[in-house]
């Protein structure tokens, strides 16, 4: 079930009032939200709800055992058992075919026959985000940052809660479970901010991202040989706008929907294309993933505590695994490696930026220009279906030499301009609109919301492509 569809609108129109009607009976409310979340997930494949349930129960029991055991070998062994089982499940579904094919390709030139059976099964949607959520729970319990909950329904809800289930944001168990122990307070629900997030997300996805994708980017990356160098350059920029508008739209809608149901999610994007260094970019892009990789991978590896070489190694390992997490492809590994090298280089050169960075106006502008183009260039590896396709894209971009013709239509140019504006318009500019909406008469609030939804639907292209991050 996709957010910007009639099916979801009907689904949420039922879930929203029933959730608040059950608010005084918190346990019943949580079981209700679990049930509707499983219904939401079953829209893709009913069988995978068993995977969702099994993972939840398994990690619930592991956490209880970790809380019961004293520190020692048995407790460490249990943690590694839990981590290994979760990563093993992810590896089986997401990476088995990739590594099997790589092994076959490596041994065939040596004349070594290999008979490996490939998995012919659809990748369970959201398995990567599911893995991140459950790992953070059992690791935090092991580290003593969180007491294991004895409530099974709380864990079932934490793992399956439909707003963040499919594509994030990645919500820490400590943050989410603290909100499940008591009923929600309607006074804490920021209705105007939530509605604006949802409506803004719908516009970014349904109009901006979809037009850029279907009318320009998909064609450019499908067959770069049929496009001019200028189109390929613009296609690189266009994909940068598309993936931001697509992914930030999903998390904006998720945060807004969760708020309306009485739950708070962390921010996931902060105008990332304003970054003046690659470090600054990762403080602004997919913030919950960046923080997860930092806390559960980079710091456990040693962080920056053991000298420059160890720090560089830890950065590279973190970014390589972060790239591989996005997909079983050498393109994602290269994408992660390039970002890792950029982060290592910035550290080696003492380059700082973003909040707290003291740089001249010119240095800041130069840093932004270099960072933005580095990010856009690496997006080509992220978007291209294969490594050969990436190399073809760059070769045509650099060698074709036709810089005077373009297939960009006025509609696409307008969509790119509006998408670019999302990076520079301060949030406070919408503050007065939110305040006016907050104090408006209820029928007016409903009318405005429906009017915006109708306008977005009317302006949208035919069909709603899935969100990009569904594949991860």
TORNU-159321 format. One line per 10 residues: for each residue x, y, z of C-alpha. Coordinates in nm, 4 decimals. Layout:
BEGIN
X/Y/Z  ...;
This chain:
BEGIN
0.0000/0.0000/0.0000  0.1475/0.3332/-0.1078  0.0975/0.6545/0.0876  -0.0226/0.8711/-0.2063  -0.3137/0.6448/-0.3057  -0.6879/0.6290/-0.2496  -0.6404/0.2947/-0.0722  -0.4158/0.4532/0.1901  -0.6461/0.7541/0.2290  -0.9382/0.5203/0.3088;
-0.7144/0.3078/0.5324  -0.5980/0.6091/0.7345  -0.9480/0.7595/0.7468  -1.0505/0.4458/0.9388  -0.7326/0.4042/1.1473  -0.7091/0.7646/1.2670  -1.0421/0.7995/1.4543  -1.0354/0.4419/1.5892  -0.6841/0.4954/1.7291  -0.7993/0.7963/1.9292;
-1.1232/0.6267/2.0365  -0.9038/0.3538/2.1889  -0.6597/0.6000/2.3439  -0.7914/0.5561/2.6984  -0.7359/0.1815/2.6610  -0.3706/0.1922/2.5678  -0.3129/-0.1818/2.5417  -0.6119/-0.2276/2.3114  -0.4927/0.0685/2.1050  -0.1496/-0.0894/2.0600;
-0.2971/-0.4239/1.9549  -0.5192/-0.2393/1.7086  -0.2200/-0.0555/1.5601  -0.0297/-0.3838/1.5324  -0.3226/-0.5403/1.3473  -0.3584/-0.2542/1.0988  0.0194/-0.2419/1.0496  0.0213/-0.6091/0.9565  -0.2697/-0.5433/0.7204  -0.0697/-0.2561/0.5676;
0.2349/-0.4823/0.5201  0.0260/-0.7728/0.3863  -0.0741/-0.5552/0.0900  0.2593/-0.6496/-0.0704  0.2820/-1.0173/0.0251  0.0830/-1.1847/0.3006  0.3434/-1.4562/0.3600  0.6051/-1.2051/0.4689  0.3958/-1.1042/0.7695  0.5207/-1.4318/0.9211;
0.8753/-1.3025/0.8790  0.7762/-0.9788/1.0493  0.6137/-1.1612/1.3390  0.8937/-1.4166/1.3763  1.1635/-1.1492/1.3842  0.9705/-0.9502/1.6437  0.9176/-1.2478/1.8760  1.2757/-1.3713/1.8359  1.4272/-1.0355/1.9293  1.1759/-0.9889/2.2107;
1.2983/-1.3150/2.3654  1.6669/-1.2377/2.3038  1.6288/-0.9008/2.4767  1.4533/-1.0598/2.7750  1.7375/-1.3117/2.8082  1.9990/-1.0357/2.7792  1.8249/-0.8489/3.0595  1.8198/-1.1606/3.2771  2.1839/-1.2691/3.2237  2.4727/-1.1094/3.4077;
2.7656/-0.9633/3.2165  2.9958/-1.2359/3.0975  3.0702/-1.4788/2.8179  2.7172/-1.6217/2.7999  2.5649/-1.2754/2.7633  2.8138/-1.1746/2.4924  2.7511/-1.5034/2.3138  2.3755/-1.4437/2.3213  2.4212/-1.0949/2.1767  2.6334/-1.2272/1.8914;
2.3811/-1.5041/1.8340  2.1006/-1.2484/1.8074  2.3014/-1.0161/1.5830  2.4124/-1.3067/1.3622  2.0595/-1.4393/1.3199  1.9265/-1.0977/1.2201  2.2118/-1.0298/0.9784  2.1892/-1.3858/0.8474  1.8243/-1.3378/0.7597  1.9077/-1.0130/0.5797;
2.2029/-1.1740/0.4001  1.9957/-1.4710/0.2853  1.7193/-1.2676/0.1268  1.9170/-0.9678/0.0052  2.2761/-1.0773/-0.0648  2.2826/-1.4535/-0.1276  2.2308/-1.4289/-0.5043  2.4838/-1.1442/-0.5319  2.7620/-1.3332/-0.3551  2.6743/-1.6590/-0.5304;
2.7014/-1.4910/-0.8707  3.0287/-1.3223/-0.7685  3.1747/-1.6587/-0.6636  3.0713/-1.8218/-0.9912  3.2206/-1.5358/-1.1940  3.5469/-1.5580/-0.9983  3.5890/-1.9366/-1.0323  3.4734/-1.9904/-1.3912  3.7862/-1.8351/-1.5521  3.9927/-2.0765/-1.3412;
3.8060/-2.3710/-1.4850  3.6475/-2.4603/-1.1517  3.2853/-2.5684/-1.2012  3.0435/-2.4345/-0.9438  2.6859/-2.5516/-0.9055  2.5055/-2.3025/-0.6829  2.1298/-2.2701/-0.6691  1.9953/-1.9159/-0.6721  1.7035/-1.7990/-0.4590  1.3956/-1.7373/-0.6701;
1.1977/-1.5320/-0.4259  1.0964/-1.1682/-0.4062  1.2942/-0.9601/-0.1604  1.0782/-0.8975/0.1492  0.9970/-0.5296/0.1428  1.1474/-0.3290/0.4316  1.3776/-0.6115/0.5450  1.6730/-0.3711/0.5767  1.4808/-0.1242/0.7920  1.3374/-0.4134/0.9918;
1.6920/-0.5367/1.0610  1.8126/-0.1945/1.1724  1.5227/-0.1569/1.4138  1.5608/-0.4931/1.5848  1.9416/-0.4705/1.6018  1.9270/-0.1321/1.7717  1.6857/-0.2794/2.0275  1.8895/-0.5819/2.1354  2.2212/-0.3928/2.1223  2.0847/-0.1119/2.3415;
1.9520/-0.3698/2.5871  2.2952/-0.5372/2.5959  2.4689/-0.2039/2.6558  2.2302/-0.1144/2.9364  2.0869/0.1868/2.7531  1.7419/0.0330/2.7618  1.5649/-0.2171/2.9843  1.4054/-0.5044/2.7918  1.0319/-0.4619/2.7705  0.8133/-0.7434/2.9000;
0.5288/-0.6320/2.6775  0.5184/-0.8338/2.3557  0.2697/-0.5949/2.1995  0.5146/-0.3065/2.2460  0.7813/-0.4903/2.0464  0.5330/-0.5994/1.7820  0.4241/-0.2383/1.7429  0.7793/-0.1007/1.7446  0.8858/-0.3310/1.4627  0.5699/-0.3204/1.2503;
0.4307/0.0326/1.3022  0.3173/0.1128/0.9500  0.4375/0.4764/0.9132  0.8065/0.3823/0.9455  0.7893/0.0137/0.8536  0.8728/0.0304/0.4844  1.1302/0.3090/0.4413  1.2032/0.4701/0.7755  1.2919/0.6930/0.9409  1.4900/0.4540/1.1607;
1.3408/0.5043/1.5068  1.5415/0.3901/1.8099  1.3644/0.1517/2.0435  1.4422/0.3745/2.3413  1.2597/0.6664/2.1809  0.9617/0.4710/2.0515  0.9006/0.2365/2.3457  0.8974/0.5301/2.5867  0.5897/0.6518/2.3978  0.4026/0.3219/2.4245;
0.3874/0.2929/2.8029  0.0999/0.5385/2.8413  -0.1814/0.6828/2.6365  -0.1068/0.9661/2.3949  -0.1852/1.3238/2.4912  -0.3932/1.5021/2.2250  -0.2400/1.8319/2.3379  0.1010/1.7103/2.2166  -0.0225/1.6499/1.8625  0.0858/1.9367/1.6398;
-0.1942/1.9071/1.3883  -0.0897/2.1935/1.1598  0.2745/2.0857/1.1407  0.1686/1.7251/1.0790  -0.0776/1.8147/0.8030  0.1789/2.0427/0.6367  0.4373/1.7627/0.6415  0.1912/1.5215/0.4813  0.0698/1.7659/0.2156  0.4232/1.8842/0.1395;
0.5387/1.5236/0.1131  0.2559/1.4402/-0.1276  0.3497/1.7340/-0.3492  0.7211/1.6450/-0.3507  0.6545/1.2807/-0.4380  0.3458/1.2859/-0.6570  0.4310/1.5955/-0.8605  0.8010/1.6850/-0.8473  0.9693/1.3440/-0.8104  0.7274/1.1608/-1.0389;
0.7470/1.4079/-1.3279  1.1258/1.4282/-1.3088  1.1462/1.0491/-1.3009  0.8973/0.9480/-1.5702  0.9536/1.2359/-1.8130  1.3323/1.2667/-1.7954  1.5541/1.0733/-1.5533  1.4300/0.7212/-1.6330  1.4977/0.7691/-2.0037  1.8395/0.9256/-1.9537;
1.9626/0.6432/-1.7323  1.7934/0.3710/-1.9406  1.9833/0.4612/-2.2567  2.2422/0.7387/-2.2080  2.3688/0.6863/-2.5653  2.0549/0.8515/-2.7018  2.1053/1.1755/-2.5113  2.3402/1.4700/-2.5470  2.6135/1.5550/-2.2989  2.3998/1.8445/-2.1783;
2.1086/1.6104/-2.1121  2.3335/1.3692/-1.9246  2.4656/1.6523/-1.7086  2.1120/1.7733/-1.6401  2.0041/1.4136/-1.5781  2.2660/1.3857/-1.3053  2.1308/1.6989/-1.1354  1.7726/1.5880/-1.1955  1.8249/1.2562/-1.0210  1.9718/1.4395/-0.7219;
1.6497/1.6403/-0.6978  1.4316/1.3353/-0.7658  1.5806/1.1095/-0.4980  1.5653/1.3880/-0.2393  1.2037/1.4775/-0.3173  1.1078/1.1091/-0.3309  1.2742/0.9901/-0.0110  1.2207/1.3012/0.2003  0.8560/1.2940/0.0909  0.8126/0.9445/0.2316;
0.9686/1.0320/0.5668  0.7771/1.3622/0.5866  0.4513/1.1739/0.5357  0.5599/0.9049/0.7821  0.6458/1.1620/1.0489  0.3202/1.3502/0.9911  0.1048/1.0358/1.0006  0.2779/0.9091/1.3147  0.2243/1.2448/1.4866  -0.1460/1.2402/1.4055;
-0.1627/0.8991/1.5743  0.0186/1.0314/1.8821  0.3775/0.9163/1.8179  0.6841/1.1292/1.7506  0.9550/1.0331/1.4994  1.2975/1.1981/1.4594  1.3831/1.4325/1.1727  1.5419/1.2574/0.8741  1.6408/1.5365/0.6325  1.7696/1.8896/0.6733;
1.8209/2.0460/0.3275  2.1196/1.8192/0.2441  2.2178/1.9964/-0.0769  2.3156/2.3015/0.1259  2.6048/2.1030/0.2727  2.9510/2.2539/0.2383  3.1403/1.9312/0.3105  3.0632/1.5624/0.2692  3.0611/1.5347/0.6500  2.7968/1.8065/0.6553;
2.6000/1.6237/0.3852  2.5759/1.3126/0.6035  2.4569/1.5241/0.8956  2.1681/1.6359/0.6742  2.0893/1.3339/0.4521  1.8999/1.0325/0.5922  1.9960/1.1500/0.9406  1.8600/0.8453/1.1206  2.0715/0.6119/0.9029  2.3830/0.8272/0.9517;
2.3335/0.8218/1.3281  2.2694/0.4458/1.3263  2.5881/0.3734/1.1321  2.7827/0.6024/1.3627  2.6506/0.4547/1.6883  2.6330/0.0858/1.5983  2.9193/0.0469/1.3523  3.1702/0.3340/1.3446  3.2026/0.3850/1.7209  3.2145/0.0099/1.8059;
3.4946/-0.0239/1.5478  3.6895/0.2336/1.7488  3.5664/0.5595/1.5989  3.8372/0.8239/1.5967  3.9993/0.7193/1.9240  4.3026/0.5281/1.7947  4.4877/0.7499/1.5524  4.4491/0.8624/1.1937  4.4992/0.5276/1.0227  4.2467/0.3492/1.2445;
4.0008/0.6355/1.1998  4.0358/0.6215/0.8213  3.9897/0.2444/0.8301  3.6774/0.2748/1.0446  3.5297/0.5408/0.8167  3.5915/0.3281/0.5087  3.4453/0.0127/0.6630  3.1385/0.2049/0.7783  3.0739/0.3652/0.4410  3.1439/0.0472/0.2440;
2.8932/-0.1434/0.4548  2.6547/0.1519/0.4365  2.6781/0.1354/0.0579  2.6304/-0.2412/0.0521  2.3271/-0.2040/0.2804  2.1531/-0.0137/0.0019  2.1722/-0.3086/-0.2327  2.3573/-0.6167/-0.3530  2.5484/-0.4458/-0.6320  2.9023/-0.3289/-0.6971;
2.7561/0.0105/-0.7818  2.6440/0.0588/-0.4220  2.9822/-0.0577/-0.2939  3.1557/0.1971/-0.5179  2.9114/0.4667/-0.4077  2.9874/0.3933/-0.0415  3.3630/0.3731/-0.1076  3.3678/0.7125/-0.2805  3.1862/0.8741/0.0095  3.4231/0.7029/0.2507;
3.7269/0.8332/0.0600  3.5797/1.1834/0.0586  3.5246/1.1721/0.4364  3.8777/1.0413/0.4943  4.0220/1.3112/0.2666  3.8337/1.5882/0.4452  3.9630/1.4647/0.7803  4.3194/1.4422/0.6487  4.3030/1.7978/0.5121  4.1334/1.9337/0.8230;
3.8316/2.0523/0.6248  3.5319/2.1404/0.8385  3.1930/2.2784/0.7488  2.8314/2.2995/0.8482  2.7342/2.3935/1.1994  3.0280/2.5242/1.3956  3.2548/2.5459/1.0901  3.4471/2.8741/1.0644  3.5072/2.9474/0.6965  3.5086/3.2543/0.4771;
3.2207/3.3213/0.2432  3.4313/3.2215/-0.0553  3.5544/2.9011/0.1117  3.1976/2.8140/0.2044  3.0724/2.8717/-0.1514  3.3600/2.6690/-0.2972  3.2973/2.3930/-0.0445  2.9285/2.3848/-0.1390  3.0096/2.3702/-0.5131  3.2558/2.0831/-0.4721;
3.0336/1.8907/-0.2286  2.7204/1.9259/-0.4384  2.8906/1.8060/-0.7544  3.0636/1.5213/-0.5743  2.7277/1.4033/-0.4397  2.5641/1.4351/-0.7838  2.8453/1.2436/-0.9567  2.8265/0.9600/-0.7054  2.4474/0.9451/-0.7489  2.5158/0.8156/-1.1023;
2.6556/0.4946/-0.9523  2.3589/0.4812/-0.7147  2.1010/0.5158/-0.9939  2.2584/0.3151/-1.2777  2.1496/-0.0497/-1.2971  2.5034/-0.1854/-1.3491  2.8652/-0.0777/-1.3299  2.8904/-0.0905/-1.7098  2.5892/0.1403/-1.7343  2.7585/0.3868/-1.4973;
3.0767/0.3881/-1.7047  2.8752/0.4321/-2.0235  2.6943/0.7268/-1.8671  3.0205/0.9021/-1.7780  3.1858/0.8245/-2.1116  2.8922/0.9687/-2.3052  2.8809/1.2694/-2.0746  3.2487/1.3500/-2.1247  3.3066/1.2363/-2.4832  2.9818/1.3006/-2.6678;
3.0527/1.6723/-2.6869  2.7006/1.7911/-2.7726  2.6281/2.0742/-2.5309  2.3727/2.2700/-2.7299  2.0671/2.0451/-2.7473  1.8475/1.9191/-2.4671  1.5220/1.7238/-2.4300  1.4337/1.8996/-2.1045  1.0799/2.0350/-2.1352  0.9529/2.3516/-1.9649;
0.7557/2.1284/-1.7266  1.0694/1.9404/-1.6179  1.2650/2.2658/-1.5881  0.9906/2.4019/-1.3618  0.9884/2.0819/-1.1513  1.3678/2.1020/-1.1114  1.3456/2.4668/-1.0071  1.0778/2.3962/-0.7474  1.2754/2.0970/-0.6214  1.5853/2.3130/-0.5880;
1.3870/2.5706/-0.3902  1.3188/2.3087/-0.1213  1.6888/2.3362/-0.0319  1.6938/2.7091/0.0337  1.3502/2.8085/0.1682  1.3731/2.8462/0.5485  1.1177/2.6490/0.7514  1.0150/2.9657/0.9339  0.8636/3.1005/0.6127  0.5769/2.8567/0.6611;
0.5384/2.9305/1.0319  0.2638/3.1863/0.9888  0.0718/2.9507/0.7596  0.0925/2.6738/1.0191  -0.0266/2.9110/1.2923  -0.3174/3.0307/1.0791  -0.4116/2.6716/1.0003  -0.3816/2.5696/1.3660  -0.6409/2.8253/1.4735  -0.8731/2.7838/1.1758;
-1.2244/2.6446/1.2100  -1.2275/2.2622/1.1753  -1.4351/2.2556/0.8534  -1.1875/2.5017/0.7007  -0.8944/2.2774/0.8003  -1.0601/1.9800/0.6343  -1.1492/2.1820/0.3238  -0.7929/2.3104/0.2831  -0.6459/1.9626/0.3183  -0.8856/1.8152/0.0627;
-0.8299/2.1072/-0.1751  -0.4520/2.0562/-0.1682  -0.4879/1.6797/-0.2139  -0.7235/1.7355/-0.5082  -0.4823/1.9879/-0.6653  -0.1878/1.7491/-0.6240  -0.3881/1.4629/-0.7747  -0.4954/1.6775/-1.0681  -0.1391/1.7929/-1.1354  0.0198/1.4499/-1.1013;
0.1247/1.2298/-1.3933  -0.0572/0.9025/-1.4562  0.0344/0.6290/-1.2082  0.2316/0.6427/-0.8854  0.5793/0.4820/-0.9060  0.6920/0.3188/-0.5793  0.9153/0.5170/-0.3487  1.2828/0.4694/-0.4368  1.3783/0.3423/-0.0905  1.1237/0.0604/-0.1020;
1.3890/-0.1479/-0.2777  1.6267/-0.1198/0.0192;
